[in-house]
């Protein structure tokens, strides 16, 4: 026998032996698994998986809640893991792959697109059965995350935007620090007085910086869509009026100078936040500023009020955003996940969690819980009042999700670049969104 | 008349096949054994590369939001592409970065490679220094460049101001953002530089010596010896440059996110947005196939016109 043949035979033998071994071990493993399934597993608690979206101390707070729930009963064991929402690839993959967690945290704009395509459980029947309804939630919040009568999730904790101003800068400019603008004309006049340009011709301070465009659409009396009929109304005449006003602003202060200035701004969650440093005198800010200023700018003197509005507009807009807790339609333990969700959103838990995140709990009864009420500062109280008394609006709950926001941004950009008038830009956006929505009819 | 095959005819038949494919029984078994040994890779390749590629072709003809079933819509994604102004804009931005960026990086890396090919003191150190940026993670490099290019406190504008120029807004100015990205990308020429260096060291010294004897000056030696000998390497770097440039994503995602005013919104970035933010996976798949087509056309054009490439083995 030649040498290669010997080697060959050795390999063949090895292959056969290996195959035999593998088969044997496979059978053994299967037998063991079967044995375990009938005995050991029966004693274990039902394990439910929960993806939450907070790291750091906020994540620790969630883990504490999970531990508390696990200790409170011996039916289920909640296993939490920190999965940042990011841009959603991992969440999409888990839903599309049919192996999602039992409870999941997503951004508000994902709720209706995912729900309408059948990936999320409609909670309305279960919530009704548990006796939870519109009256338990803050005004304007119950509809949030619903679509055509189905309720695809519950908001975690709320963020609300209001108009904030830096009193130190007002004083420095010789203005009354207790007199924020009430009308658009006043806002324009104040913005001009506080804007500073340096010897290089660059901006040193912006009197006013509009960032979230849609807020001004609503303040002018417009709307992105009709929450009742679900009709998209990007080209609403009041939206056009608001975008024209914004367009004038970008032209007056030169959008490229603003962008250049913006490039030098520091991280908002740091002492280098441009508002804290007086680089911006007036802007929109969320209730998280209460926590942030306490941490990063303790000496800052600032105020909170409702957004200024033109005549015939809405002087009390309360833009609200939140992340959501949702149960995937293909979750392995839907019933258990729902039970845990009901516990998690009960007033005690909700109040403590919102306080930890410096957010506002979405439930009426949670607002009064000492866990939250004790943490409310005067600034926070103003934010809460604006939310309770204002015209609450949330990002459109439509299956086109972020596409609508992108089209809106695109419209703003074309106005900034002088490529289109406000009317043309919004009409284009409207057409594109309607075209995209056709897919969901 | 067809007869039912008997055992014997089948055996003969398979023998014929074995003979016609030039393999003995043993060789065939070896082939199967070999395939079995590489099967982990084969399965991975089929499942994770070939299948997604083919699936994406199918998805490009559907309306597909990942979580619900794809719905066949024919060519609508493709026709939508041509009425989507952002498609044209992102394509333009991508081509701009490629057409201006690739020649710059090809020339710069060749220049550096030629300098570093000289017998210098500390030659090894210089080579390391020029190569180092290519091993810095893309995200870290992007963050660093964002600081360099910062209009207010970045060192580049500070130097410009020292000579009396109020530097541009760079990444924050739609007119300067693309040139700024090209500038930043030149930092990573170390990769192609190393390939040039290897190519340069393969040029036989006798060629230079005889050119020298014939009275060729430095430029002529470069033009008629170095360049032709290096042309396959240049072609390689050009092809790789086109492929990576058409797919550029990470540095732009970090540095500008596509802004300002979509001036740096490149094709891959817009594709990503459609797929994972707008849940338009069908549309994104169509975009991917159009990009593949464009890349293929560009590469075919380059290979067709590659008469300038000199292959030593063929001459």
Interface residues (C-beta under 8 A of the other chain):
Chain A: X8 X11 X15 X87 X88 X89 X92 X95 X96 X113 X114 X117 X118 X119 X200 X201 X202 X255 X256 X257 X259 X260 X261 X262 X263 X264 X400 X401 X402 X403 X406 X410 X413 X416 X417 X435 X436 X439
Chain B: X26 X30 X33 X36 X63 X65 X66 X67 X68 X71 X80 X86 X150 X151 X152 X153 X161 X166 X169 X170 X171 X172 X173 X174 X175 X260 X261 X262 X273 X276 X277 X278 X279 X280
